[in-house]
């Protein structure tokens, strides 16, 4: 899959060392609810138990020939036609350049058109303003009455929820998404 700024390719076991390196970087880890250090063994189990059976659709984000992060749909519920979206940019110099928004748009297209989902939601930790703006640009809307508090290494934080539905995404797509 590709867009103006990024290409997505399916994740493979060969990506394990890079994904573990990215997820263990402080600027990535601090914005995740799951903050324990990643290991190669844990990532291989994730691939085997989640990606291979289709509970997760995960891709590597590429800019030209450079790999910069990963994007995924997890907890894919084929009966309810829902999934949770997630992304991380693991190369610090790639932050703030619109790559996450482009990857999100590609994943929404994949989720709605290929997987036939009706709703895709996400969670993000307070203070991650760049991600929030990116999610809005991609078409996610804040769920105003849904929040939760979690205890993280940085202390207690609020987790916000956003979502988009197939119909809303199709309307945005028909109107023509703004260039990132």
N, C-alpha and C positions, 0 to 999 in steps of 0.2 A: 504494500500500500504506500502511496506517496502523495504528498501535497507540495505546495510551493516551497516550503522550507525544509521539510523532513521526509524521510522514508521510514517505514516500519518493516522489520523483518521478524519472523517468528524466533523466539528465544530457543536456544539449544543448550545442551550440557557444556559445550565449549565456551559458553558465556559466563560460566559459574565464577571464575576468579574475578572477572571484571565486575559482575553484579555484587559480589561480596565486598569488593573494594569500595564501590560506590555507596552501598547501603551502610557501611561502617564509617563513612565520613561524617564528621560532626554536623556540618551544615545540612546534611540529608537526614541523619538520624533524629535530630532535635524536632523535626516536623512530622514524625511518625508517632502513632500511638504505641506501636510495638518498637521499643527502643533497645532491646537486648542486642548485643553484637551478633552479626550474621556469621555463619560458618559455611565452609564448602559442603560439609555433610548435611547441614540443615537445608541449604539451597538445593542440593541434589534430591533430598526427600521431598521438597516442595515440587520440583519438576515431576518426580515419579508419582506422587500422591495427588497432586492438584492439576498440573498442566496436562500431563499425558492423558488422564481420564476425561479431560474437558470441563472440569470444575472452574478452571482459570484459562483465559486466553491472554497470553503474555507475549509482548513484542519488545525488541530492542529499537530504540530511537536512533536513527542515523542522520547525520547532516553531511552531505556529500559522502565520503567514504569513512567518516569518523563516527564512532559510536559514542553517544553522550548520556544515555539513560535508558529507562524502561517504562513501559506503559502497560496496563493490564485491566481486564475485567475479571473480577473474582466473585466467588459465591454465585455463579451463574445458576439461576433457578429457571429451568426450561418450562416448568409448569406455570409459575407466576409470571414468566417472561421478564425477569428483572436481573440486575447484576450491580455490583459495586465497582466503581471506577477508581483507579489509582495510578499515580505517576511519580517518578522521581528523575531529576536531572542530576547526574553524578559528576559532571565536569563543571566546576565552578564558573569558568569563563563562558559557559553556554547559558548561564542563568540570565533572565531578563531580556532575551532576544526573540521571544515569541515561539520558541520551539515547543514548549509545553502546550501552548494553545493549539498549535498546528497538530501535534500528536493527539490531543484531546478530540479535536474535530474528526480526525481519522478513526479514532476508536469509537466515537459515537456512530459514525457511518457504518463501521464494522458491526457494532452491537445491534443497531436497528435493521440494517439491510442484510447482513450475512447471518447473524444469529437470530433475527426476528424478535428481538426484545421489545417490550413496550415501555419500560422505564429503566433508567440508569441513574444511580445516586452515588454520592461520594461523601466523605467526611474529611474535615481538615481542622487542624489545631490552631487555636487563637494565636495571633501574631504572624501567621503565614500570609501576609497581605498580598504578596506577589502571586501566590497560588490562587487566592480568592479572585483576584482580578482576571487571571488567566481563565479560570473556570467560567466566570461570567461571560467573557469574550467567546468562549467555546459554546455557550448556550445553556449552561446550568443556571438554575434559580435557587436562591436561598429558601430553605424551609424554615419560615420564621418561628414557628412554635416548637421546633425540635432542636434541642441542645442536650449535651451531657457533660458532666465534670469527670475528669480522669486525673489520676496521680501519675505524674511523669518525673523524670530525673530533675526537671526544672521546677518542680512543685505542681500544685493543682492547676489544671488548665481546662478551658472550655473547648469542647469539640462541637463544631458547627456542621450542619448537614445541608447539602444542595442536591437537586435532582433535575432531570429533564425527561420528558416523555416523547415518544416517537412523533406524535402529532405536532408538538411544538418545534421539534427539530426539523421536521419536514417543512413547516412554514418558514423557518429561518433559511433553510436551504433553498426553497423556491424564491424567496426574496433576494437571495444572493448574499452570502456571508461577506462581511467586510474583509478586505485584505489585511493580513496581520502585519 
